[in-house]
Amino acid sequence: MQNNVLKRDWRHWTVAVTGINARAENPGPGMAVARCLMEHPEFRGRVVGLAYDALDAGLYAREYFAASYLIPYPSAGDEVLLERLEIVHDLESIDAIIPCLDSEMQNFIRLRGPLADMGIKMLIPSRDQFTMRAKDHLVELCHRVDIAVPKTKIVTDPGFFDSPGSEGFQYPLIVKGIFYDATIVRSAAEAKIAFGSLVQKWGYPCLVQSLIPGDELNLAGLGDGTGKLAGHVTMRKRAITEKGKAWAGVTVVDQAMLDVAEKLVGALLWRGPLEVEAIRGEDGRIYLIEINPRFPSWIYLSKAVERNLPVAVLKLLNNQSDLALSPPRPGFFFIRHAQELVLDLAAFESVLMTGRSPRAEPASDITSLNKFTA
């Protein structure tokens, strides 16, 4: 009986986390989310990694993941994902899942009911909330809540880049994929190459935005589903990768940025993690760039400033109102670095053959696991 009581408390949950790759130019948030959970002094539970590729580093990061499993790519659909999660749940008794990638979110939204029936909790947006904050709806949302946004156009024909001036655009421009990736282009030739690459990777359409000079600000937040921003951390980018992702940054307290985030969360009644990306232009205004429906890869910074947002997710799912977040603290700097995970070749081969990391408990039905091997 005592174990059952403890199991109901977030401190003793088994939490599954996706997005556990560590690609240098565009790392997934999952590794940082796992660190936030495992390094919290009150968390005594387990973290299970859910990976899409055998080269995702989280499969082998034993200090953070008690077990890790391959799951089917989002393009396989929600039914195949549910079948796989049922197998993992039978082995691991998952209490909650924290999805960490944009491309998988719609599958998890559709599976909210079936997963809840299995006893698995998630703090994620509704389908309407997810759609309203999407890149191709962003301008409409910003106009509705009176937030500045760069001039934006949805593009399906690369011929647009031959004469963007006819529609009020001028180089340099930012070309964005519908889910991920953004490239600054300075000519029609560069733009068409970027357009082709993004469409091939993410599909139609692409988005084009005017480039706003200024400081890049990112806010990681957590909506409670009632229109309130339950917690937040803001940082200013100090160095970026070729894909524009933060390589270094510093925490700041910026009331105008917070006001923008609160407007968005209030308008959307947002439920779950989000990242608000914006530019403080040379005119001093905040221009919204995009809203991501999950934690950013730099979310470990929230733990460093004692505003641990991944832990706050578990507390909200456990109906705990006191999130115990310290006041915002400026002046904390982070810089990313690469680190090798060294393992026996047999461990990698095991993932390829069985779809699970060697640290996972032996599966009761290895045949079931093999059918999902990448």
Residue pairs with C-beta under 8 A, 6 or more apart in sequence:
6 12
7 13
7 95
8 318
9 318
10 43
10 45
10 96
10 311
10 314
10 315
10 317
10 318
10 320
11 42
11 43
11 44
11 45
12 44
12 45
13 45
13 46
13 95
13 96
13 314
14 45
14 46
14 47
14 48
14 66
14 92
14 93
14 94
14 95
14 96
15 37
15 45
15 46
15 47
15 48
15 94
15 95
15 96
15 97
15 98
15 314
16 47
16 48
16 49
16 50
16 88
16 92
16 94
16 96
16 97
16 98
17 30
17 33
17 34
17 37
17 47
17 48
17 49
17 50
17 58
17 65
17 97
17 98
17 100
18 28
18 30
18 50
18 51
18 52
18 71
18 97
18 98
18 99
18 100
18 101
18 104
19 28
19 29
19 30
19 33
19 99
19 100
19 101
19 104
19 294
20 28
20 30
20 31
20 34
20 49
20 50
20 51
20 56
20 57
20 58
20 59
20 61
20 65
20 68
20 100
21 27
21 28
21 30
21 31
21 51
21 52
21 53
21 55
21 56
21 57
21 58
22 28
22 31
22 56
22 57
22 58
24 241
24 338
25 241
25 242
25 243
25 245
26 180
26 181
26 241
26 243
26 245
26 297
27 245
27 297
27 336
28 56
28 58
28 100
28 101
28 297
29 100
29 101
29 294
29 295
29 296
29 297
29 299
30 49
30 50
30 58
30 98
30 100
31 57
31 58
31 61
31 64
32 295
32 297
32 298
32 299
32 300
33 98
33 100
33 295
33 299
33 310
34 47
34 49
34 58
34 61
34 64
34 65
35 64
35 300
35 303
36 299
36 300
36 302
36 303
36 308
36 309
36 310
36 311
37 43
37 45
37 47
37 310
37 311
37 314
38 47
38 63
38 64
39 303
40 303
40 308
40 311
42 311
43 311
43 314
45 95
46 66
46 67
46 92
47 64
47 65
47 66
48 65
48 66
48 67
48 68
48 69
48 88
48 92
48 94
49 56
49 58
49 59
49 61
49 64
49 65
49 67
49 68
49 69
49 357
50 68
50 69
50 71
50 88
50 97
51 58
51 59
51 68
51 69
51 70
51 71
52 70
52 71
52 72
52 73
52 74
52 374
53 70
53 374
54 70
54 348
54 351
54 352
54 374
57 341
58 64
58 65
58 68
59 65
59 68
59 70
59 351
59 357
60 68
60 341
60 343
60 347
60 348
60 357
61 341
62 359
65 357
65 359
66 359
66 360
67 91
67 92
67 356
67 357
67 359
67 360
67 361
68 356
68 357
68 359
68 360
69 84
69 88
69 355
69 356
69 357
69 360
69 369
70 351
70 355
70 356
70 372
70 373
70 374
71 81
71 84
71 85
71 88
71 372
72 80
72 81
72 84
72 372
74 81
74 101
74 103
74 104
74 106
74 107
77 107
78 106
78 107
78 108
78 110
78 111
81 104
81 107
81 108
81 111
82 111
82 114
82 115
84 372
85 94
85 97
85 111
85 115
85 118
85 120
86 118
87 363
87 365
87 368
87 369
87 372
88 94
89 118
89 120
90 364
91 360
91 361
91 363
91 364
92 360
92 361
94 120
95 119
95 120
95 121
96 120
96 121
96 122
96 313
96 314
96 317
97 108
97 115
97 120
97 121
97 122
98 122
98 123
98 273
98 295
98 310
98 313
99 105
99 108
99 122
99 124
99 294
100 294
100 295
101 294
102 179
102 180
102 292
102 293
102 294
103 179
103 180
105 124
105 125
105 130
105 293
105 294
106 127
106 130
108 115
108 122
108 124
109 124
109 125
109 126
109 127
109 130
110 127
112 122
112 124
115 122
116 122
121 317
122 272
122 317
123 222
123 225
123 271
123 272
123 273
123 313
123 316
123 317
124 271
124 272
124 293
125 133
125 223
125 268
125 270
125 271
125 272
125 293
126 271
129 268
129 269
129 270
129 271
130 293
131 137
132 141
132 268
133 141
133 264
133 268
133 270
133 274
133 291
133 293
134 178
135 176
135 178
135 207
135 290
136 154
136 178
136 205
136 207
138 149
138 152
138 288
138 290
138 291
139 149
139 152
141 147
141 264
141 267
141 268
142 148
142 149
142 288
143 149
144 267
145 263
145 264
145 267
146 263
147 260
147 263
147 264
147 286
147 288
148 281
148 285
148 286
148 287
148 288
149 287
149 288
149 289
150 174
150 209
150 210
150 211
150 212
150 279
150 287
150 289
151 168
151 169
151 209
151 210
152 207
152 208
152 209
152 210
153 160
153 167
153 169
153 207
153 208
154 205
154 206
154 207
155 175
155 195
155 205
155 206
155 207
155 208
156 204
156 205
156 206
158 191
158 192
158 195
158 196
160 167
160 208
161 185
161 188
161 191
161 192
161 195
162 188
164 170
164 171
164 173
164 208
169 208
169 210
170 210
171 185
171 186
171 187
171 191
172 184
172 185
172 186
172 211
173 184
173 185
173 191
173 208
173 209
173 210
173 211
174 182
174 183
174 184
174 185
174 208
174 209
174 210
174 211
175 182
175 183
175 185
175 191
175 194
175 195
175 198
175 206
175 207
175 208
176 182
176 183
176 198
176 206
176 207
176 208
176 209
176 290
177 198
177 199
177 201
177 202
177 206
178 198
178 202
178 203
178 204
178 205
178 206
178 207
179 202
180 202
181 198
181 201
181 202
181 243
182 243
182 244
183 190
183 194
183 197
183 198
183 243
184 211
184 244
185 191
185 194
191 208
195 206
198 206
199 206
209 289
212 279
212 281
212 287
213 279
213 281
213 282
214 279
214 280
214 281
214 282
214 287
215 236
215 237
215 279
215 280
216 236
216 237
216 240
216 277
216 278
216 279
217 234
217 235
217 236
217 237
217 252
217 254
217 257
217 277
217 278
217 279
217 280
217 286
218 234
218 235
218 236
218 237
218 246
218 249
218 275
218 276
218 277
218 278
218 296
218 298
219 232
219 233
219 234
219 257
219 258
219 260
219 261
219 275
219 276
219 278
220 232
220 233
220 234
220 273
220 274
220 275
220 295
220 296
220 298
220 299
220 301
220 302
220 309
221 229
221 230
221 231
221 232
221 233
221 261
221 265
221 273
221 274
221 275
221 276
221 309
222 229
222 230
222 231
222 232
222 272
222 273
222 274
222 309
222 312
222 313
222 316
223 229
223 230
223 265
223 268
223 269
223 270
223 271
223 272
223 274
224 230
224 271
224 316
225 269
225 270
225 271
225 272
226 269
227 265
227 266
227 269
227 270
228 265
228 266
229 258
229 261
229 262
229 265
230 312
230 316
230 323
231 302
231 307
231 309
231 312
231 323
231 325
232 258
232 261
232 307
232 309
232 328
233 251
233 301
233 302
233 305
233 307
233 309
233 328
234 251
234 252
234 253
234 254
234 257
234 258
234 328
235 246
235 249
235 250
235 251
235 252
235 298
235 301
235 334
236 249
236 250
236 252
237 246
237 248
237 249
238 248
238 249
238 250
238 333
239 246
239 247
239 248
239 249
239 335
240 246
240 247
241 247
245 297
246 296
246 297
246 298
246 336
247 335
247 336
248 333
248 334
248 335
248 336
249 298
249 301
249 333
249 334
250 330
250 331
250 332
250 333
250 334
251 301
251 305
251 328
251 329
251 330
251 331
251 332
251 333
252 330
253 328
253 330
254 280
256 280
256 286
257 276
257 278
257 280
257 286
259 286
260 276
260 278
260 286
260 288
261 276
264 270
264 274
264 276
264 288
264 291
265 274
272 293
272 294
272 313
273 293
273 294
273 295
273 309
273 313
274 291
274 292
274 293
274 294
275 291
275 292
275 294
275 295
275 296
276 288
276 291
277 288
277 289
277 290
277 291
277 292
278 286
278 287
278 288
278 289
279 286
279 287
279 289
280 286
280 287
281 287
295 309
295 310
298 334
298 336
299 309
299 310
300 334
301 332
301 334
302 308
302 309
302 310
303 310
303 311
304 332
304 334
305 326
305 328
305 329
305 332
306 325
306 326
306 329
307 325
307 326
307 328
307 329
308 325
312 323
312 325
315 322
315 323
316 323
346 358
347 357
347 358
350 356
350 357
350 358
351 357
351 358
352 373
352 374
353 370
353 373
354 363
354 366
354 369
354 370
354 373
355 369
355 370
355 372
355 373
355 374
356 363
356 369
363 369
